[in-house]
């Protein structure tokens, strides 16, 4: 701390992520003006391969003149961001298992892979209480809509991460589960009173902080009931009352406080790049996720100027930087150590981690209806959806969306010899309807399977649900085949919009292990054990599962 200049202290508080400014970040790093860097800086317009990631981590680490921290989005594992790493089912699937042991193992596996390639802080876990079924951006990213289950599993996941040497970022404080808007697009408002919030949205933090939680990420959401009477109507991210008075002083949080992305429209549109950063630090943040669309020097200069003019007190900077250094020391992140590529290869995507991911998937699959299950090796038609986002990067979530209909077909062919497949758009066209109608009318199928991929994505209209045109197609297929099966690779909440299918399985996500598990259950080689971790409607309540 004594060795750091003011310029280096400011650098410690910024997670640089500018897509087009990797070279600028290199120079800032050599000048000691960089304290943290996000993987997205190098993956979006660079490479996602293991050799390249290890190479730039080592390059930045060796050139750093101040302790450097590498930040990663990996809610479901490193495969979210890179072309390597174990892909885990989403947290709602973990909730369906009810298993504390699997939660610990999931946290430990993700942390072990992250540290193997040099990353010391991971944006995980989501501890939002998904109390709004129409939530477009949390949804299956949440463990549950019940506080107790969230705390039980999140505590173990966090323990697994921290004991393996990675700083978690429990999110999105004060809560993003009771919103109906995506804060990437606009600024949501939660109009709950403080008593309700203390017992629901804030309760996971109140219970996890005494258990040793060392990292929290904040939300660009307006909470009028939590603001001071004389405070401007600002999002939680920019509120000193919420970030310092409530979280630090009342809840006793001593770990790192990191903002959500300052690129998100919910804050950038209202406050701009410089002011967002300044107000976030004044509110009490230790680290801010720099706007990845801009030069990191802009954010850096704004904070430095704010300190030099007295807008931000030097004592506050010193407190945050000391906290950052202490946490880095606690997690053995102060020392410069080259990442060993061979050692990393042996850890990421290891068979040991794949076994854990597969077990979570197997124990999470939830059967909603089973009129004629298990299915048999008879003539089968598979109808699978294709999203417009496939092959594109999920902006602000840091990963490329990979289509899974081909994988579903490949795995299904292991159970069925006579198999045909039709891929339809997520928004089915009249041609899609005609093709399916003609196919069903001209052939006799013993089994018809409809597989829908319901993804939760930032900036996507209709995220976390299915469009009306697809609901119409689903119902049409059901009307044409009395024993059809619906496989939901994503949100169970779509069942709020439709009448039950004769056979229906929810896998909560579309990682390969979840697809495998759903098929094992459909064909009777695996007994379903998953129970809904959320209430969907009057029929499918929390705890339901055949």
Buried (B, 14 or more C-beta within 10 A) or exposed (E): EEEBEBBBBBBBBBBBBBBEBBEBBBEBBEBBBBBBBBBBBBBBEBBBEBEBBBBBBBEBBEBBBBBBBBBBBBBBBBBBBBBBBBBBBBBBBBBBBBBBEBBBBBBBBBBBBBBBBBBBBBBBBBBBBBBBBEBBBBBBBBBBBBBEBBBBBBBBBBBBBBEBBBBBBBBBBBBBBBBEBBBBBBBBBBEBEEEBBBEBBBBBBBBBBEEEBBBBBBBBBBBEBBBEEEBEEBBBBBBBBBBBBBBBEEBEBBBBBBBBBBBBBBBBEBBBBBBBBBBBBBBBBBBBBBBBBBBBBBBBBBBBBBBEEEBBEEEBBBEBBBBBBBBBEBBEBBEEEEBEBEEBBEBBBBEEBBBBBBBBBBBBBBBBBBEBBBBEEEBBBBBBBBBEBBEEBBBBBBBBBBBBBEBBBEBBBEBBEEBBBBBBBBBBEEEBBEBBBEBBEEEEBBBBBBBBBBBBBBBBEBBBBBBEBBBEBBEBBBEBBEBBBBBBBBBBBBBBEBEBBBBBBBBBBBBBBBBBBBBBBBBEEBEBBBBBBBBBEEEBEBEBBB
